[in-house]
């Protein structure tokens, strides 16, 4: 009988120990998961479009899109890092993400951008571009999102509003849904394309080449990104 009591007490102690250990493990698991979520929410991918042998849009006087994309992106990176975000760039210099021996450099470049974005699994991605149109009177920034993505649309709305206000756009453009752009279709995370202006408009093309205006564009995008993530 005494032996039975001892076994019963030991069993109870084991059960109590198991209960507290389980609660401690669960707490550690929750803490780790929260840390992982916080880390993910703090990471942003910036994609300066084109690069290398791909100049992107050609504007007035042979103005190439790729260089403006990179300049704006580097400024935006600085502003986001000042706000405490971790920023990953798809390119940091005038190079494409392709092998020189590739038969289709453009396709390989886009595939590698998507692979980098998916591997990073950021809170969001913004691809920086410049626009063009046959009518030189058309101007103004415009943000594109994947048509069936409510998160992408929400981000696009915030960025468009910040660009329109902070750049003092006379005739504000509206966001535009799209289902054909490769990056929008293939990205597993939230991704929008920010067309900062039209290189075919004389006034805007001149502005986009200045450090002062590029700073304004970067500031507007940084404010929009921060606002969006704070709401989430």
C-alpha positions, 0 to 999 in steps of 0.5 A: 500500500505504501509503495502504491502511494509513492508511485501515485505521488511520483506520477502526480509530480511528473504530471505537474512538471510536464504541465509547467514545462509545456506552458513554458515551451508554448510561451517560448514558441509564441515569443519566437513566432512573434519575433519572426513576424516582427522581423518579416514585417520589418523587411522591405524589398525595393526593385529598381527596374531594368539595368545593364543592357536593358535601359528601360523607357527612352525619354526625351534626348535619349534619357534612360529610365534605368539610371533614374530608377536606381537613383530614386531607389537608393534614396528611398532605401536611406529614408526607410532605413532611417525609419528602422526598416531593413531594405533589400535591393534587387540591384545596387548598380547598373547591372541586370540580373542575368548571365551574359550568355543567357539567350533571353536576358530579359526573361532571366532578369525578371525570373531572378528578381522574383526568386530574390523577392520570394526568398526574402519573403518581405512585408512588401515590395515596391518596384521603381519605374518611369513611364512614357507615352506618345503624347508628351503632355501626359505626366504624373506618377501612377502606381500599379497593383495586381488586380486581384490583390486587395493588399496590393490595391490598399498599398497602391492607394496609399502610395498614390495619395502620398505621391500626389500630395507631396509632389503637388501634382496638378492633375492627379492620376489614379491607381491602376489594376493590372494582370499582365505585368510579370512581377505583379503576376509572379510575386508571392508577396505584396508588390506594386509598381511605382511609375514616378513620372513620364520621361516623354514629358519635357517638364517631368523628365527634367525634374526627374533628373534632379536630386531635389525632385528624386528626394521628394519622390523617395520621401513620398514613397517612404511616407506611404510605405510607413503609413501602410505598414503602421495600419497593418 
